[in-house]
């Protein structure tokens, strides 16, 4: 299996929206370049919080992965 490559930038610093926030898909795309890139080897995982802007799918070749979104109540 190939490693995944994911770009990262604080979401609060993303200033160039490509589209409005999509409530149904829970996603908004931006044109801002990432501040850093991370390689996530096969068999490993990354955790991204709502304040993390991330750019997935930058790896070359096929990457098999699972994406899980967890609802968080920050008001608690």
C-alpha positions, -999 to 999 in steps of 0.1 A, spaced: 0 0 0 11 36 -6 15 63 20 -9 91 19 3 127 17 -19 154 34 -14 192 34 -22 212 66 -30 248 74 -49 263 103 -85 266 91 -87 302 105 -60 312 81 -78 299 50 -90 330 31 -97 320 -5 -129 298 -6 -134 278 -37 -170 272 -28 -194 279 1 -196 255 30 -216 224 19 -237 214 50 -248 181 34 -212 169 28 -197 188 58 -170 203 36 -156 235 23 -128 237 -2 -102 265 -2 -76 276 -28 -50 285 -1 -18 265 -2 -10 243 28 16 255 53 30 220 57 28 185 42 26 152 62 33 117 50 10 92 66 25 57 61 3 27 54 -11 13 86 -10 46 104 -36 74 108 -40 111 112 -64 131 134 -77 164 122 -98 187 143 -124 213 131 -97 240 134 -74 221 111 -76 228 74 -63 198 55 -57 189 19 -61 151 14 -54 130 -16 -20 145 -26 -4 111 -27 7 95 -60 -10 62 -68 -39 44 -51 -44 49 -13 -69 28 6 -82 47 37 -112 51 60 -125 85 70 -145 88 102 -161 120 114 -170 123 150 -195 149 162 -182 170 190 -201 192 214 -176 219 223 -202 237 246 -200 210 273 
